[in-house]
Amino acid sequence: MNLKETEAYIIREIKADYSHEEAASIAKILLMHLLRTTDINYIQAYSHEFPSALLPQLMNFISELQQGSPVQYVTGEAHFLGYDFIVSPDALIPRRETEELVALIISENKKMPNPLILDIGTGSGCIAITLKKAIPG
């Protein structure tokens, strides 16, 4: 089974719980995670065979999705403002609205010398880490 066929298989398996667009996006996220690849390499590898050694892990991922786990908990990764963070059910998944808020905080505080910012209940740490990287002072 090539990568394109594998992607179509994942979509069929999870489409009961997601729109086609969401299922396609999730399938791509799962496959890129399993193959440890980037968007460009993923597209280039579309006709390549999916490694059979990864099938058990893929089946486990599909099962977790069918049981209602968010894709970020399935892969253990969430993307936030260009950074990858490790996530688990012990911490909330970073949301787009939070990215917007952090981007606003960065733009408002980037020019301030040594701003003081407090993050209570850090969770995955995405807010504090992203702010520290963007506003080193």
C-alpha positions, 0 to 999 in steps of 0.5 A: 500500500503506497502513501496515497492509499494509506491516507485514503484508508485512514480517511475511510476509517475515521470519516464517521467522526470527522468531515472529509476535510478534517479526516484528510488533515488528520490522516496527513498529520498521522502519516507525517508524524509516523514517517517523521517527514515534512510537507515537501517530503510527504508530497514527494513520497506520495507514491512510495510504499508505506513501511509495513513496520509502521502498520501496527502503530498506525492501527493503534493511532486509528483506534485511538481516534475512533475512541475519541482521542484528539490527534494531538494526544494520539501523536503526543505533539501539538504545534504552536506558533511555529514550535512543536510541543509534547502534549498528553491528556494531562495538559490542554491542547494549545488552541488557535485562539491562544496563538492569537493571544500570544501573538498579540502579547508578543507584538505589544511587549517586544519593544519593552525592556524586560517585561514581566509576564506571568503564566499560571498553570503552564500545562504544556508550557507553550505560552511561556516558552513561546513568549520567552523565545520571542521576548528574550528580556 
